[in-house]
Amino acid sequence: MPHQVALTVVAPVRPDAGPALEAALASASVPFERLSGVHFARVFTLLADVAADGSPTSQKLVLMSDVDAPLDRHVGELAEIAGPALDPLFAHCEGYPDTVDAAARRTFLERHSLEAGAFYVNTVGRGLDQVLLEKRLREAIEAELDRRRDELAGLDAVAVRERIRRFVEADPHLRPALRPAASPEQGFRFGEAMHAVLVPLVLILLLPVVLVLLVIGAVLLRYHETRDVPGDQTADPAHVERLAELEDHSIQNPFIAAGPLKPGPFRRTLTTVVLFFASYATRHVFNNANLAGVKTIHFARWVFLDNKGRVVFASNYDGSVESYMDDFIDKVWWGLNAVFSNGVGYPRVRWLFFGGARDERAFKRILRFRQEPVQVWYSAYPDMTARNLENNQRLRAGLSGEMNEAQAARWLERL
């Protein structure tokens, strides 16, 4: 079973090409469904901005995908299969080749690819094939139970489960679900285990240095925090209306927020350190259907842009944007503060973690101001929440092994 990877392609848009690009995005139809293992994908623009130090940041065209490994295969398929649909979009970017073929597209995509500072996967190793198999499994079992409701009415839970097992075994399209889902490939698991051990080991070995840096960092942090000026920017009503037009077309939504970091090397360094530890946490702690209490996110990432002058946050989540923000404020306010307090205009924070997002009105105002519309968005399973995926996975797992009456009854409650 493959693990999941993130592709981020960021290309500067040619001057004065913005209106033509927006028109091309409005009519774009990128065949992500024809590519192997794509869970989610999006194409959107980031408007030109001014960094806190006054330097301009150009308009960007961004492609992001959350996909089953290997990434090399995905880039190749983007260039070969999706290339003709991407050409009218990236043709508005600087350096896009005049004579386009799969090789030229691939070179361009690879040259403009950026690593995520941190990448969150709801359940590492749950590939697209597994998701779709378990979706078919649930639908088929529920249909079979409806057909045989009277016949099964007098049976106990163990007997009903055994009937379901026989039904699944008789269908060659469902039969693979009788085997437990495979774990991620051995090389990936070994690499993750090594990373999980080595990072804290290095920190322990460097503990005297780390403690000195923590003291210096704490002093500098409070120095900067006491001089921060919270923003009072409010999103333009037309911008909010545009965002609303693109939201809530299914039970899932994409989210994009981008903005400049506060000026100076301290904020760039602090953001780099925070995202390093956020990456460690998402890889080794919050890697099984739970991001510090938030269970509605399928994938998320943080990416530096413009030589670490700007950060973009992207996620795919269940529910409305209002419930999404409330989830974060209620459960992960400290994490929001640690990352986003380094951005221009964020509500005032104390000691990196406190305050900030706890000012709900100010937080929602700046987040909506920094939110960007997603012009092209794809989901391979738009009618399924993260909770649905987890429940389907547990339903499939329950087909294996033996169960007593109580266990079988609890398993049947998943249907």
C-alpha positions as CSV (number, residue, x, y, z in Angstrom):
1,M,0.0,0.0,0.0
2,P,1.5,3.4,-1.0
3,H,1.9,6.3,1.4
4,Q,0.7,9.7,0.4
5,V,2.7,12.6,-1.0
6,A,2.1,16.3,-1.8
7,L,2.9,18.1,-5.0
8,T,3.0,21.9,-5.0
9,V,3.8,23.7,-8.3
10,V,4.1,27.5,-8.0
11,A,4.8,29.6,-11.2
12,P,4.9,33.4,-11.6
13,V,2.2,34.8,-13.9
14,R,3.3,37.0,-16.7
15,P,2.6,40.7,-16.2
16,D,-0.8,41.7,-17.4
17,A,-1.9,38.1,-18.0
18,G,-4.1,38.0,-14.9
19,P,-7.5,38.6,-16.7
20,A,-6.8,36.0,-19.4
21,L,-5.7,33.5,-16.8
22,E,-8.8,34.0,-14.8
23,A,-10.9,33.4,-17.9
24,A,-9.0,30.2,-18.6
25,L,-9.4,29.0,-15.0
26,A,-13.2,29.6,-15.2
27,S,-13.5,27.2,-18.1
28,A,-10.7,24.7,-17.1
29,S,-11.5,21.0,-16.9
30,V,-8.4,19.1,-15.7
31,P,-8.9,15.3,-15.8
32,F,-7.5,14.5,-12.4
33,E,-9.8,11.5,-12.3
34,R,-7.7,9.9,-15.0
35,L,-4.5,10.1,-13.0
36,S,-3.4,7.4,-10.6
37,G,-4.1,7.8,-6.9
38,V,-5.2,11.4,-6.8
39,H,-7.3,12.1,-3.7
40,F,-7.6,15.9,-4.0
41,A,-6.2,18.5,-6.4
42,R,-6.6,22.2,-7.1
43,V,-5.4,25.0,-9.3
44,F,-5.7,28.6,-8.2
45,T,-4.1,32.0,-8.3
46,L,-2.4,34.0,-5.6
47,L,-2.6,37.7,-6.3
48,A,0.4,40.0,-6.2
49,D,1.1,41.3,-2.7
50,V,3.6,43.4,-0.8
51,A,5.7,41.7,1.8
52,A,6.1,43.4,5.2
53,D,9.5,44.7,4.2
54,G,8.0,46.5,1.2
55,S,9.2,44.1,-1.4
56,P,6.6,43.1,-4.1
57,T,5.5,39.5,-4.5
58,S,4.2,38.6,-8.0
59,Q,1.0,36.9,-8.9
60,K,1.3,33.1,-8.9
61,L,-0.5,30.2,-10.5
62,V,-0.5,27.3,-8.1
63,L,-1.2,23.6,-8.6
64,M,-1.5,21.3,-5.6
65,S,-2.4,17.6,-5.4
66,D,-2.6,15.1,-2.6
67,V,-1.7,11.8,-4.2
68,D,-0.5,8.2,-3.5
69,A,3.2,7.7,-4.0
70,P,5.3,7.7,-6.0
71,L,5.4,11.4,-6.8
72,D,7.5,10.8,-9.9
73,R,4.7,8.8,-11.5
74,H,2.2,11.6,-10.7
75,V,4.3,14.3,-12.2
76,G,4.7,12.2,-15.3
77,E,1.0,11.6,-15.6
78,L,0.3,15.3,-15.1
79,A,2.6,16.1,-18.0
80,E,1.3,13.3,-20.3
81,I,-2.4,12.9,-19.5
82,A,-3.4,16.2,-18.0
83,G,-1.0,18.3,-20.0
84,P,-3.4,19.5,-22.8
85,A,-5.7,20.8,-20.1
86,L,-2.9,22.5,-18.1
87,D,-1.4,24.2,-21.2
88,P,-4.0,26.9,-21.5
89,L,-3.4,27.7,-17.8
90,F,0.4,27.6,-17.5
91,A,0.8,29.3,-20.9
92,H,0.2,32.5,-18.9
93,C,3.2,31.9,-16.7
94,E,6.7,33.1,-17.2
95,G,9.0,30.6,-18.8
96,Y,6.3,28.1,-20.0
97,P,7.7,26.6,-23.2
98,D,6.3,27.8,-26.6
99,T,6.6,24.3,-28.0
100,V,4.9,22.0,-25.6
101,D,5.2,18.3,-25.2
102,A,5.1,15.9,-22.2
103,A,8.9,16.2,-21.6
104,A,8.8,20.0,-21.7
105,R,5.8,20.1,-19.4
106,R,7.4,17.8,-16.9
107,T,10.6,19.9,-16.9
108,F,8.5,23.0,-16.2
109,L,6.5,21.3,-13.4
110,E,9.6,19.9,-11.7
111,R,11.5,23.2,-11.9
112,H,8.6,25.0,-10.2
113,S,7.9,22.4,-7.5
114,L,8.2,23.3,-3.9
115,E,8.5,21.1,-0.8
116,A,5.9,21.6,1.9
117,G,7.1,22.9,5.2
118,A,4.7,20.5,6.8
119,F,2.2,18.0,5.4
120,Y,-0.8,16.4,7.2
121,V,-2.4,13.2,6.0
122,N,-5.6,12.1,7.8
123,T,-4.6,8.4,7.8
124,V,-1.2,7.6,6.4
125,G,-1.2,4.6,4.0
126,R,-4.9,4.7,3.2
127,G,-4.6,4.8,-0.6
128,L,-7.2,5.8,-3.1
129,D,-7.8,2.2,-4.2
130,Q,-8.5,1.2,-0.6
131,V,-10.9,4.2,-0.1
132,L,-12.9,3.2,-3.2
133,L,-12.9,-0.5,-2.4
134,E,-14.2,0.2,1.1
135,K,-16.8,2.6,-0.3
136,R,-18.1,-0.1,-2.7
137,L,-18.0,-2.6,0.1
138,R,-20.3,-0.6,2.3
139,E,-22.7,0.2,-0.5
140,A,-22.9,-3.4,-1.5
141,I,-23.4,-4.7,2.0
142,E,-26.1,-2.2,2.8
143,A,-28.0,-3.0,-0.4
144,E,-27.7,-6.8,0.3
145,L,-29.1,-6.2,3.9
146,D,-32.0,-4.2,2.5
147,R,-32.8,-7.0,0.0
148,R,-32.7,-9.7,2.7
149,R,-34.1,-7.8,5.7
150,D,-36.9,-10.3,6.4
151,E,-34.7,-13.3,5.9
152,L,-32.1,-12.0,8.4
153,A,-34.5,-10.6,11.0
154,G,-34.4,-13.7,13.2
155,L,-30.6,-14.3,13.2
156,D,-28.2,-13.3,15.8
157,A,-25.4,-10.8,15.1
158,V,-22.7,-13.5,14.6
159,A,-24.9,-15.3,12.0
160,V,-25.7,-12.0,10.2
161,R,-21.9,-11.2,10.0
162,E,-21.2,-14.7,8.6
163,R,-23.9,-14.1,5.9
164,I,-22.2,-10.8,5.0
165,R,-18.8,-12.5,4.8
166,R,-20.2,-15.2,2.4
167,F,-21.8,-12.5,0.3
168,V,-18.5,-10.5,0.1
169,E,-16.6,-13.7,-0.7
170,A,-18.9,-14.5,-3.6
171,D,-18.4,-11.2,-5.3
172,P,-14.9,-11.0,-7.1
173,H,-15.0,-7.2,-6.9
174,L,-15.5,-7.2,-3.2
175,R,-13.5,-10.3,-2.3
176,P,-10.2,-8.4,-1.8
177,A,-11.9,-6.7,1.2
178,L,-11.7,-10.0,3.1
179,R,-8.0,-9.4,3.5
180,P,-6.8,-6.7,5.9
181,A,-5.7,-3.5,4.3
182,A,-2.0,-3.5,3.5
183,S,0.4,-1.3,5.5
184,P,2.6,1.3,3.7
185,E,5.6,0.0,1.9
186,Q,8.5,-1.3,4.1
187,G,11.0,1.3,3.0
188,F,8.7,4.1,3.9
189,R,7.9,2.7,7.3
190,F,11.7,2.2,8.0
191,G,12.4,5.8,7.0
192,E,9.6,7.2,9.2
193,A,10.8,5.1,12.1
194,M,14.3,6.4,11.7
195,H,13.1,10.0,11.5
196,A,10.9,9.5,14.6
197,V,13.9,8.4,16.6
198,L,16.7,10.5,15.2
199,V,15.1,14.0,15.6
200,P,14.6,13.7,19.4
201,L,18.0,11.9,19.7
202,V,19.8,14.8,18.0
203,L,17.9,17.3,20.2
204,I,18.9,15.4,23.3
205,L,22.6,15.3,22.2
206,L,22.5,19.1,21.5
207,L,20.5,19.8,24.7
208,P,22.9,22.4,26.1
209,V,22.9,24.4,22.8
210,V,19.1,24.0,22.5
211,L,18.5,25.4,26.0
212,V,20.7,28.4,25.3
213,L,18.8,29.0,22.0
214,L,15.5,28.6,23.8
215,V,16.4,31.3,26.3
216,I,17.6,33.7,23.6
217,G,14.6,32.9,21.4
218,A,12.2,33.5,24.3
219,V,13.7,37.0,24.9
220,L,13.6,37.9,21.2
221,L,10.0,36.5,21.0
222,R,8.7,38.7,23.7
223,Y,10.6,41.7,22.3
224,H,8.8,41.2,18.9
225,E,5.4,40.3,20.4
226,T,5.2,43.5,22.4
227,R,5.9,45.5,19.3
228,D,3.5,43.6,17.0
229,V,0.6,45.6,15.6
230,P,-2.6,43.5,15.1
231,G,-4.3,44.2,11.8
232,D,-7.8,45.5,11.3
233,Q,-8.2,44.5,7.7
234,T,-11.6,43.3,6.7
235,A,-12.3,41.3,3.5
236,D,-14.0,43.2,0.8
237,P,-17.7,42.1,0.5
238,A,-17.1,41.2,-3.2
239,H,-14.2,38.9,-2.1
240,V,-16.4,37.2,0.5
241,E,-19.2,36.7,-2.0
242,R,-16.7,35.2,-4.5
243,L,-15.5,32.8,-1.8
244,A,-19.1,31.8,-0.9
245,E,-19.8,31.1,-4.5
246,L,-17.1,28.4,-4.5
247,E,-17.9,26.8,-1.2
248,D,-20.4,24.2,0.0
249,H,-21.0,22.4,-3.3
250,S,-20.5,19.1,-1.5
251,I,-19.9,18.0,2.1
252,Q,-16.2,18.8,1.5
253,N,-14.5,22.1,0.9
254,P,-11.0,23.3,-0.1
255,F,-9.3,26.1,1.9
256,I,-6.5,28.4,1.0
257,A,-5.0,31.2,3.1
258,A,-1.9,33.1,2.2
259,G,-0.1,36.1,3.5
260,P,3.3,37.7,4.1
261,L,5.4,37.0,7.2
262,K,6.3,39.9,9.5
263,P,9.7,41.5,8.5
264,G,13.1,40.4,9.7
265,P,15.1,37.2,10.0
266,F,13.6,36.3,13.4
267,R,10.1,35.7,12.1
268,R,11.4,33.7,9.1
269,T,13.6,31.6,11.4
270,L,10.8,31.1,14.0
271,T,8.3,30.0,11.3
272,T,10.9,27.6,9.9
273,V,11.4,26.1,13.3
274,V,7.7,25.9,14.1
275,L,6.9,24.2,10.8
276,F,9.8,21.7,11.3
277,F,8.2,20.6,14.6
278,A,4.7,20.7,13.0
279,S,6.0,18.4,10.3
280,Y,7.4,16.0,12.9
281,A,4.0,16.0,14.7
282,T,2.0,15.4,11.6
283,R,4.3,12.6,10.6
284,H,4.5,10.7,13.9
285,V,1.8,11.9,16.3
286,F,-1.2,13.2,14.3
287,N,-1.1,10.6,11.6
288,N,-4.2,8.6,12.3
289,A,-7.5,10.5,11.7
290,N,-6.9,13.2,14.3
291,L,-5.1,16.5,14.0
292,A,-4.9,17.5,17.7
293,G,-8.6,17.0,18.1
294,V,-9.7,18.1,14.7
295,K,-11.0,15.1,12.8
296,T,-12.6,16.7,9.7
297,I,-9.4,17.4,7.7
298,H,-8.4,15.0,4.9
299,F,-5.1,16.6,3.9
300,A,-3.3,19.9,4.8
301,R,0.0,21.6,4.1
302,W,2.0,24.7,4.8
303,V,4.3,26.0,2.0
304,F,6.9,28.8,2.0
305,L,6.7,31.2,-1.0
306,D,8.8,34.1,-2.2
307,N,12.1,33.1,-0.4
308,K,10.2,32.6,2.9
309,G,8.5,36.0,2.6
310,R,5.1,34.5,2.4
311,V,3.3,31.3,3.6
312,V,0.3,29.5,2.1
313,F,-1.8,27.1,4.0
314,A,-4.0,24.6,2.1
315,S,-6.4,22.0,3.3
316,N,-9.3,19.8,2.3
317,Y,-11.9,19.5,5.0
318,D,-15.5,18.5,5.8
319,G,-18.3,20.9,6.6
320,S,-18.7,24.7,6.3
321,V,-15.9,27.2,6.6
322,E,-17.5,28.5,9.7
323,S,-17.6,25.2,11.5
324,Y,-14.0,24.6,10.3
325,M,-12.7,27.8,11.9
326,D,-14.7,27.1,15.0
327,D,-13.1,23.6,15.2
328,F,-9.6,25.1,15.1
329,I,-10.4,27.9,17.5
330,D,-11.9,25.5,20.1
331,K,-9.3,22.7,19.8
332,V,-6.1,23.8,18.2
333,W,-5.9,27.5,19.0
334,W,-2.3,27.1,20.3
335,G,-1.2,25.5,17.0
336,L,-2.8,28.3,15.0
337,N,-1.0,30.9,17.1
338,A,2.4,29.1,16.8
339,V,2.3,29.2,13.0
340,F,0.1,32.1,12.0
341,S,1.2,34.6,14.6
342,N,4.3,35.1,12.4
343,G,2.0,36.6,9.7
344,V,1.2,40.2,9.2
345,G,-2.0,41.4,10.8
346,Y,-2.6,38.4,13.1
347,P,-4.2,39.1,16.5
348,R,-1.8,39.8,19.3
349,V,-0.1,36.7,20.8
350,R,1.7,36.1,24.1
351,W,4.6,33.6,24.4
352,L,3.8,32.2,20.9
353,F,0.8,30.1,22.0
354,F,-1.5,32.3,24.0
355,G,-4.1,34.9,22.9
356,G,-4.3,35.2,19.1
357,A,-7.0,32.9,17.8
358,R,-8.8,33.0,21.2
359,D,-10.0,36.4,20.0
360,E,-12.5,34.7,17.8
361,R,-13.8,37.8,15.9
362,A,-10.4,39.2,15.1
363,F,-9.1,35.7,14.1
364,K,-12.0,35.1,11.7
365,R,-11.7,38.5,10.3
366,I,-8.0,38.2,9.4
367,L,-8.4,34.6,8.2
368,R,-11.3,35.6,5.8
369,F,-9.2,38.5,4.6
370,R,-6.2,36.2,3.8
371,Q,-8.4,33.4,2.3
372,E,-8.1,32.9,-1.4
373,P,-10.7,31.4,-3.9
374,V,-9.9,28.0,-5.4
375,Q,-10.9,28.2,-9.0
376,V,-10.3,24.5,-9.9
377,W,-10.9,21.8,-7.3
378,Y,-11.1,18.0,-7.5
379,S,-12.1,15.4,-5.0
380,A,-12.0,11.7,-5.8
381,Y,-14.8,11.0,-3.2
382,P,-16.7,14.3,-2.7
383,D,-19.6,12.6,-0.9
384,M,-17.5,11.1,1.9
385,T,-16.4,12.7,5.1
386,A,-13.2,11.8,6.9
387,R,-15.4,10.0,9.5
388,N,-17.0,8.0,6.7
389,L,-13.6,6.9,5.5
390,E,-12.6,5.8,9.0
391,N,-15.8,4.0,9.5
392,N,-15.6,2.2,6.2
393,Q,-12.0,1.1,7.1
394,R,-13.2,-0.3,10.4
395,L,-16.1,-2.0,8.6
396,R,-13.7,-3.8,6.3
397,A,-11.4,-4.7,9.1
398,G,-14.3,-6.3,10.9
399,L,-14.7,-8.9,8.2
400,S,-11.4,-10.6,9.4
401,G,-11.0,-12.7,12.4
402,E,-13.5,-14.1,14.9
403,M,-16.1,-12.2,16.9
404,N,-18.4,-13.0,19.8
405,E,-22.0,-11.9,19.8
406,A,-21.3,-8.5,21.5
407,Q,-18.4,-7.7,19.1
408,A,-20.5,-8.7,16.1
409,A,-23.4,-6.5,17.2
410,R,-21.1,-3.5,17.7
411,W,-19.6,-4.2,14.2
412,L,-23.1,-4.3,12.6
413,E,-23.8,-0.8,14.1
414,R,-21.3,0.6,11.6
415,L,-23.8,-0.2,8.8
